Every structure is written in structure tokens, then in C-alpha cells.
């Protein structure tokens, strides 16, 4: 795997998109509308693109010249965002006593 800046950027984009698509396997996507599927992909992709580099470099101390590790973290966060974010929202709804839709 190349560590050139363009290649690393391309790997990050592919990992974020693949993670977002993988996240649909954990959601009831057959019952979702096209807009819901698109939003799921968008949220997973954008979360992975914007949050993963910070997590990889600031928290996990992945070197900038190591695109494999950064791409792995991006993939996991792309998939995990659509699994974990609804659970986190439900947790805070219960904690604050808000009445959500219960999904």
C-alpha cells in the first residue's frame, strides 16, 4: 500500500464508504426508504471522514505515513457510527427522560 498523500486519501475515502455500506447490514435496511438509506450512508461516511483522522492521529497516535492503520480505523468508525450513534442517542434520551421513538 502506497503512503503517498493521494493514495492515503483515496484509501480513506474507500474505507469510509465501505464502512458506511457495511453498517447497513446491522440496520433493517429492507424496511428503510431510499432517503433513509442515503442518510445512513451519508452519516456513516461523513462521520468516518471527519472524525477518524482525529481519532487515528490524536488519540491512537497512528503515524501520518501509515495509511493502512488509518484506513482500518476509518472503516470501523464508518460501520460503527450507524450502529453506535443511535444507541448513544437512546441512552441519553433515557438518561434525560425524553420520550423518543424507541428504535
C-alpha positions, 0 to 999 in steps of 0.5 A: 500500500502506497503512503503517498498523500493521494493514495492515503486519501483515496484509501480513506475515502474507500474505507469510509464508504465501505464502512458506511455500506457495511453498517447497513447490514446491522440496520433493517435496511429492507424496511428503510426508504431510499432517503433513509438509506442515503442518510445512513450512508451519508452519516456513516461516511461523513462521520468516518471522514471527519472524525477518524483522522482525529481519532487515528492521529490524536488519540491512537497516535497512528503515524501520518505515513501509515495509511493502512492503520488509518484506513482500518480505523476509518472503516470501523468508525464508518460501520460503527457510527450507524450502529453506535450513534443511535444507541448513544442517542437512546441512552441519553434520551433515557438518561434525560427522560425524553420520550423518543421513538424507541428504535 
